């Protein structure tokens, strides 16, 4: 399990394939809220479970699935 306190605001979130998923707004109630101003957000906040996080290193949050998979599974509420 990753130490959630290491996930910082404005950190880039990337899939296991290294592709961009989003930018961290903040972490709340076991979910990472992504900024709605990110280029891939379409003007909406998206949420991904912290359980998707494989590692936090070098200012990036790396997920345990590809960016495409993460985007299929994210929610907007």
N, C-alpha and C positions, 0 to 999 in steps of 0.2 A: 504494500500500500504506500502510495506517495504521500509525503507530508504536504497537505493542502496549503499550509502557511507559506510554502515556497512559490506558490502561484501568484504572480504579481500583476497589478493593473498594467495594461498596455503591452503585456507579453504576447508574442506571436504564438498562435496555436497551429501546429502542423500535424499532418497525418503520419502514419508509419512509413509512407512513401516519400516524406519530405515536402509534400505539397501543402500550400497554405489553406487553412480552414477558416481562421478568423483571428480577432484580437480580443484579449481578455478585457472585459469591463470590470467585473468583480466576481467573487465566489460567494455563493449564498445557498444554504440548505442543501449541500451536496451536489450543487450544479455550478457550472461555469457559465456565466452570462457573457455573451460576446457583444462587442460594440455594434450598434446599428449603422455606424458610419463607415465600417469596414467595406472594402471594395466588393466583397462577396456576400454581403449581408442583405442587399436589396432593400435597405432602409428599415429593416426589422432587427430587433434583438433576437438572437438564437441562444438556446440553452443546450449544453451537453453535460452528461453526468461526469462527476469527477472520477468515477470508476473507469472511464475511457482512458485516463491518463496513465501512460507507461513511465514517463520520466519528466522531470523539470530540470533543464540544464542550459547554460549559456543564454539565458533570457528567453528560452523557448519552452513551450509546453508541448511535449511529443505524445501523441495518442497511440493506442494499441491497435488501431485500424486505419485504413487509408483515408485520405481526405474525402474521397467520394462516398465511402461508407459512412463516415461521420456526418456528412451533410444529408445523407438519406435518413439518418436516425435523429438528427437534432430536432428540437421543438421550438415553437415560438411562444410558449406559455409555461 
